[in-house]
């Protein structure tokens, strides 16, 4: 199985992220307050538990009973440190994709300038300016989605050859470089206070 995404380090989980844009978006949503590879593995865990290992069914997720969906997300291993609140965010995200993009998640980034794409990403539940910039950088660097001005719009994450975020993770070595940079930044922030 040839996979171009290598964030999780598990061939099946990375293959899901590679073939399913909504799974990739959910992984980005989950990428907070836990290691990025575990966050992005959350999409695979959900797909397995929903018995749709080839994709995350946006309509089924949006329509799921919230308590049952939260229980599914909480099952060990949980999809996130805060599985209940993240399950609710995933369902809200799925509903937004259905309502605003007619179920086509790629419509968020398949047209318009980088500023327009960034604005649409920032408007998604659970996304904000930083997460939107990182996801735009991930799309540009690893998915070939490069609206005019994308590198500038997502600075500093769009910088070629950088190791700042999940957008730069393509293997274990790049993951280690991203982690090292984040640890340096945390240490510098602690030293400044």
N, C-alpha and C positions, 0 to 999 in steps of 0.2 A: 504494500500500500504506500503510494507516494503522497507525501503531505508537505505542503509548503509552509504551513503554520507550525511552529514548534514552541509553544508557550508552556504547556502543561508538562511535556516530557513523556506523555503517554500517547502512543500512536492512535488509539481509538478516540480519545478525547480531543487530540489535536486535529484529527480528521474531521470530527464534527464541526469544530471551529472553522476549519478550512472550507467545508462545503455549505455551511448554514450561516448566513449573515446574521440571523436573529440570535443564534447561539453565541456568536462573537460579540454582539451587542450586549447580551445578558452577561457574558463573562466580564465585559468592561463595567457594567453596572455593579457587579459583585466585587470588583477590584477595589476594596477599601478595608482597612483594618484587619488585613490578613495577607499572607504571602500570595503574590499574583498568580502563581501556578495553581494554587488551591482554589482561588477565586474563579479562574477560568475553567477549572475542572467542574465547577458547579453546574455548568450547562450540560455536560455529559451525564452527571448524576441525575439531573432532572429528566433528560431524554430517556435514560434507562428506566427510571421509575415510572415514567409515563408510557413506557413500552413503545416509544417511537425513536429508536436509536439512530435513525438516519437523519432526524431533524427535530427541532422543537416546534410543535404545532401551535402557532400563535393564537388561532381561534380557540383551540381547546384550553389553552392556558388562561386566556381572558375569561372564558365561560366557566372555568372550574369553581367549585365551591371553595370560598376562601379558607375556611377552616381545614378542609381536606387537603388543599394545596399547601397550606402552611405545614400540616403534618407530614406531607410528602417531602417538603424541603427540610424538615427537621430530623427526618430519619437518619440514623447514624450510617455513614458519616454525613453530617449536615452540610448543606451547600454553602453555609457561611457561619460566622460567629454569631450572627443575629438572624437565624433562618426565618423566623416569623415575619419580621419587618421586611426582610429582603424578598420573601415570597409575595408579600403585598405589593412591593415595588415592581416585581417582575410582572405580576398580573396587570398593574396599572400601565406599565410599559407596553405590554401586549395589546391592551385596549387602545392606547394611543396609536400604535402602528395600524390597528384595524380601522379606527375612526378617521385618522388624519392622512394615512398613506394607503388606504384600501388593502391592508394586509401585506403590502410590499415594502419590507424594511429597507431595501436598497433605494427606494424613492427618497429616503432621507438624504442620501449623498450622491445620487446619480445625475443631478442637474444643478445648475447654478454655480456661482462663484464660491471660492473657499469661504468668504465671509458669510454667504447665505447658508452653506452647509454647516458651518460652525454655529450659526444662530439656531438652526434646526436641531442640532445635537444638544446645545445648551438648554433648549426648551424641553428636552426629554426628562421624564421623572427620574430622579436620582443622579442626574448629570448637572454639572455646573461648568464654569469656564475652564477649569483645569482638566477635568475629566473629558470634556468635549475636545479640547486641544490634543490631549493624548490620543483619543480615539481617532481624530482626524489624521494625526501622525501615523498611527497604526494602519489606517486605510491607505495612506499615501506610500508608506515604506513597504508594507507587506501585501497589500491587496491591489496595488496599481491604481487606486482611486486618487487622482491628482487634479482637482479643479484648479483653475488659474489662481495662483498666489497661495497655494496650500502650505508650502513650507513657512512662509512669512506669517500666515494666519495662525499657525499652531506653534510658533516659537515659544520656548526654546526646544520643544520636542521634535520639531521638523528638521532640525540640523542634521545634515548628513554625517555619518560616522560617530554620532553621539551615542551614549549609553545612559540615557536619562529615565527611560520608562519602558513599559511593556512593548511599546512600538519598536524598540530596539532588540527585543529578545528573539533570537533565532536558534539558539542552542544553549547548552549548559554554560559555556564560557561567557556568552553575552549576558546571560542571566546573572552570573557572578559579578560582572562589571557593573551592571545596573544596581545590584544590591550594594556593592562597594561605594558607588557614588551616593546612593541614598544614605548610607551610614555616615559618610563624610559630611553630608549636608546636615544631618541630625546632630552630629558632634559639633559642627560649627555653630549651629543654632543654640545648643546648650552652652557653649563657651561664650557666646555673645550675651547671654542673660546673666 
